[in-house]
């Protein structure tokens, strides 16, 4: 891997570099990026990339350096389940549909990618047909057919081989009983789920109407996989590309490069500019070191899109020059707390309401880093970015948002606990912001006599053995569990399906729905999925939000914002609502 | 001597087996005591929206339904004769010593350990040489110039070195020397010695200095204390009375006596660090055994943790053996039997 190019040069030929810089300066910025045709340009200013393209350019060439503080769950499009990984996967793979590579809300639009046009729905939303573009090729030169897309979707169903990936397909498609994917059920006819009547047509059949199917069609799981090159769990290290870039020098656990895929034909792809020649990616890099490198210009992108670390936050926000080179987008993530109705006395709604009224909302925001690093005060579970969101506040907590203690005390009396009660609050100690939030709860609720005991549980097993394990929650009296959630895609189903549907709660643990059990909400979810009219469907998401809040089983904390640093070397920088961070597909490089 | 070494090696094998058993027990038995089922364990290795069936299949694939002794036997068998690994589209043979496959990345552990060992060895060898030379030299000079400005200054710096955590000194050093001045390599860089020795040294210079700063401080203090003690011994006075030059008295007699505890600590430190200089590798984003262990621990990735535990155990045991053998050379009073 050639990831040491710049420092080698710097370390061993400083004089030469200095001379080159002088020459470059004399050249008047000839290589510094020609101004592109985009009229969405923006001067470098705080949050400029949130609504427009910063440093627009159509210049091709150069290298972008990415670093990841952790590692991918899997580079295999059939198995990955990280938002940044889906954003990044579009560089080496093409799904049927994709989010438009555009700033802000425009980035939420679905556009055809491998497909020629959006899917055609029939049979009341149970059949979805896509026509594939002709001339799209794998990096080995063979043409992509509908059979490759079908194979890609079906292999992702094999959860013994790919346990990390989303589970939508097996839940939605009309698969034959007992089907376990192409490795274990190679001879089973799967036409009831996916048909490929010709090389360029693919037809999906769902068991129930699925109005949000276009979102499924944008999943990386629809990126084609050639059957003869599929190596199962090892495919993550030998991916066959269909995008403008392909893998080079992939070293698991360390990093990889993306280089141009000469089989990619721009004529088949209206969505990608493919400006840089190369991407150099290192993984498992110290997060603080990533910030330092971003600030110095040694690195271009923190790929995990988690925002700068606390050490760099104050530095960026206090220095006008650094701040002008930062963005602060609102994301689809909400930091919230589940109020468990299975833990007495919180089985009484009035006791839950007392918590809603008594909590200090400002303290919640402060615990997460304040307005810029933490986010906006939340009063709903559904974040503003997702269609269907409406502003409402069922539990107003005073003009200063520090709690309405009178309302809380009235609720406690109605609950039969006029002097308060004792319960526990669970959080992940590895996350200092959660610890600070738990302490804020403890302090705020003590004002009305609710005594909270802090219960830290390891993040790695938080869902498996603690807050996501219903019998444990009851046994340990975990009245409150801190939680953080981001949608799979900016749509009500992508957001709600795993956190408010009581039917996904497993007694064996591993739940992300930590305690929302409202049968009416389950029915509303089904109704929304069957609703083909987008506006009406979005309205139902809003109604679900309100219904959940009425039950007072969620305390919404903040609509999360991120503090992101813009690359000094990159061009075409913009934040897409779909990813809640920089759109990797649009980026170019100056050098 | 030969019998002594063989006996120590046999003990080493037994110790490694016990180590692996303890690690295995911590991973499986403690959660079981807390009521965890095989499915509960498996939920660590599935995606965030996994169904009950996915969790069950994962528990099955990882062998969690087998009794713990059976699982341990499968692992030991893999180490001795290799194992078969089902990767969905086929089955591959993992040759002995097969330390299993990562539960998360699905990569075989043994090749990854071999791949990462040179990074850690390079880091530790370079840093240990620096801290040994610097620490012992400063310690000797401080002892000989006790109470002077040099002594007080050196011990002050040593105290700072011991007190400052490496994730602080490392990040500050990176920010200043690599990103501001641009005179050292940024984090995450490693060039194998065989590829380019100059770049190898350049890429590791800052981690070496940072790590050795921590240890040199301890060695300076230890050497100083040892030297002060030996310099007051009767045999030093006798050596001087015999008319030996001061240089010979210090280097041949005093330092030799003062070095015994230093060598003991040095062996243990090097052994421990070879098993993984976790904080240094994490701070400088070096893909060595320490970072591998860290990733394994935070992800509950047992095969990774077991692999590094065995390697670390091997290095510590070997370093101890070497130190014991060196005693016989350094200290004439020691005889190995």
Interface residues (C-beta under 8 A of the other chain):
Chain A: X3 X4 X7 X8 X10 X11 X12 X14 X67 X71 X73 X81 X155 X158 X159 X160 X161 X162 X163 X164 X165 X166 X167 X170 X171 X181 X183 X230 X231 X232 X233 X234 X235 X236 X252 X253 X254 X282 X284 X285 X286 X288 X289 X292 X293 X295 X296 X298 X460 X461 X463 X464 X465 X468 X469 X472 X488 X497 X498 X504 X506 X508 X509 X510 X512
Chain B: X31 X34 X35 X36 X37 X39 X40 X41 X43 X44 X45 X46 X47 X48 X49 X50 X51 X52 X53 X54 X55 X57 X58 X60 X61 X87 X88 X89 X90 X104 X105 X106 X107 X112 X171 X174 X175 X178 X179 X180 X182 X183 X184 X185 X186 X187 X188 X189 X191 X198 X199 X202 X203 X282 X283 X284 X285 X287 X291 X292 X295 X298 X299 X300
